[in-house]
Amino acid sequence: MKMPTKAELLRLQQLYHTDKRIAEALGGNVSEHLVQYWRRKKGIPRTSYPKYSEAQIRELWERFGDDFRCGRELGLAKAGFYSWRRRYGIKDKPHTLKLEQLELRFGSEPKMGRNGVFVEYYKTVAEKILARCAGLDMVEQGQTVDLKPDMIILDPSAIEKGRKIEHLVTLVDKTQIVTGFGALPAEYNELGLSPTATTFAIVEQEIIAPNILVLRNSAESAGLSAFSAMSLPLTDSQLDELAKNGSVRAEVPSVVRLTLHGRLQRGVAAFDIFAYAVSHLSKGVFESRVVEYTGSVIEKLSILERYSLCHLTPASTAYCGYTPFDEVTRRFLARRGKADPKAVFSDSKAYYNHDYVLTISGLEAQVAPSSDMAVAKPISEIQSIESIGTVFIGGPCGGGIDQLRSIAETMKGRHVSDSIRLYVSPLTQETYVEAMKRRILVPMAEAGAIILPAGMTLNEVLCLRSVNEGALLSTPFRYDRPTPPNCWYVSHLTAAESSVSGRLTMPRR
């Protein structure tokens, strides 16, 4: 590609700020290092424009007068906004009291919560979303309410055979059908429901939005909580009730907050974070609860890594995982034509059933048997897994465009071991096309990987391997389906590195 002019580079830097994002915007064979070379040739410093202007920070400070609420508007932590305020020398309190700075209480008297504070005015995101869908001012954990969901996502293969679904005709406008590689049953087609191959395809269709309630009958759709939606499970009996009444009676789940701090090492992915957290906390602590992920580690994760984390959360018997709305979420939705939504956040003094803090600095890549992720261990503590025959990388934990790019970097100039068959399946058809345009799939194909159609699952790949084949190294996709006892779960980075070495190997840092 021809080197851009200095004016063009400055314009791109003003739009995207970092060399990595400029390279992604230019596409083709442009890399982050190439953009750095161009900058040096043109005499352009690393960053010429601050992310937030002084006028923007001052306007928020004058309006709210509180670091927590100002940071919430920008998707920053309290300390993050305070740093920006100190950077511009904004130290004095606002000169004029604004309406946003008042905390007015109306209605009934506050009630004492189990943690010893008045909780009526302090609520989690889950309670706020469920209260809206129940048509109530507030709900409490453990309360039974009638919920009207904003979206219903159904997997026909997860519905009991012979169960009648004609009542769904009243909910067609809210219902999405995820079929995978299977064909849409005739009864769904008669209702006028259009299928999608994967749950992530719903995101690409600009249907998902923050703060909505999604009911789904398959764990595959749990990853939608990464976009600040609430994705809760739906049983067959609840589906019947929902089809008949337009609402479902459910109990407000308890909420567990998991705060993750530390520096995320190279070679560590969302799978490793989840496996480490589940194996180091008491068994059953997440059972039938919503897990709210917070902390500096979550703030640094890409939207696809958050999607992986929320997708994996039901494997711990939790209802779903949830990542708060921030600048990363806003940018992702904005690129898909979504206007800036008015997001809701958990109150700073909200009550949580459990509140855990984990430090993951120096975290090592993890390995977990498919039978139970709670017994995950670091690679260094695992005896060599013998007879690795098949490696599958795909789904929410390995098929995204960012994950495919990191796999391509691992495979470049190398070759898959002769004893292993490596299968790679992009997450969606759109991801497949983008990876082809950026030539991300080329290093994998040259290394000997087999590129599968988009959206294939581990269960479909199992049909491709030999019956007598040994251990299967894979990234989890539909972990709610039975898998062989010799199947092990690892991150996409570990899977790629292991496919080259021919044995379980830690990713290079």
HELIX and SHEET records of a PDB file:
HELIX    1   1 LYS A    6  TYR A   16  1                                  11    
HELIX    2   2 ASP A   19  LEU A   26  1                                   8    
HELIX    3   3 GLU A   32  LYS A   42  1                                  11    
HELIX    4   4 GLU A   54  PHE A   64  1                                  11    
HELIX    5   5 ASP A   67  LEU A   74  1                                   8    
HELIX    6   6 LYS A   78  ARG A   87  1                                  10    
HELIX    7   7 LEU A   99  GLN A  101  5                                   3    
HELIX    8   8 VAL A  125  ALA A  134  1                                  10    
HELIX    9   9 PRO A  156  ALA A  158  5                                   3    
HELIX   10  10 GLU A  166  LYS A  174  5                                   9    
HELIX   11  11 ALA A  186  GLU A  190  1                                   5    
HELIX   12  12 THR A  199  GLU A  204  1                                   6    
HELIX   13  13 ALA A  219  PHE A  227  5                                   9    
HELIX   14  14 ASP A  236  ASN A  245  1                                  10    
HELIX   15  15 ALA A  270  HIS A  280  1                                  11    
HELIX   16  16 SER A  296  LYS A  300  1                                   5    
HELIX   17  17 ILE A  303  LEU A  312  1                                  10    
HELIX   18  18 THR A  313  SER A  316  5                                   4    
HELIX   19  19 GLU A  327  ALA A  334  1                                   8    
HELIX   20  20 MET A  373  VAL A  375  5                                   3    
HELIX   21  21 ILE A  379  GLU A  381  5                                   3    
HELIX   22  22 GLY A  395  CYS A  397  5                                   3    
HELIX   23  23 ILE A  401  MET A  411  1                                  11    
HELIX   24  24 GLN A  429  LYS A  437  1                                   9    
HELIX   25  25 LEU A  441  ALA A  447  1                                   7    
HELIX   26  26 LEU A  458  LEU A  462  1                                   5    
HELIX   27  27 HIS A  492  SER A  501  1                                  10    
SHEET    1   A 2 THR A 144  LEU A 147  0                                        
SHEET    2   A 2 VAL A 248  GLU A 251 -1                                        
SHEET    1   B 5 PRO A 195  THR A 196  0                                        
SHEET    2   B 5 THR A 175  VAL A 178  1                                        
SHEET    3   B 5 MET A 151  LEU A 154  1                                        
SHEET    4   B 5 LEU A 213  ARG A 216  1                                        
SHEET    5   B 5 MET A 230  PRO A 233  1                                        
SHEET    1   C 4 CYS A 320  TYR A 322  0                                        
SHEET    2   C 4 ARG A 289  THR A 294  1                                        
SHEET    3   C 4 SER A 254  HIS A 261  1                                        
SHEET    4   C 4 HIS A 354  THR A 359  1                                        
SHEET    1   D 7 LYS A 377  PRO A 378  0                                        
SHEET    2   D 7 GLN A 366  PRO A 369 -1                                        
SHEET    3   D 7 CYS A 487  TYR A 489 -1                                        
SHEET    4   D 7 LEU A 472  SER A 474  1                                        
SHEET    5   D 7 THR A 390  GLY A 394  1                                        
SHEET    6   D 7 ARG A 421  SER A 425  1                                        
SHEET    7   D 7 ILE A 450  ILE A 451  1                                        
END                                                                             
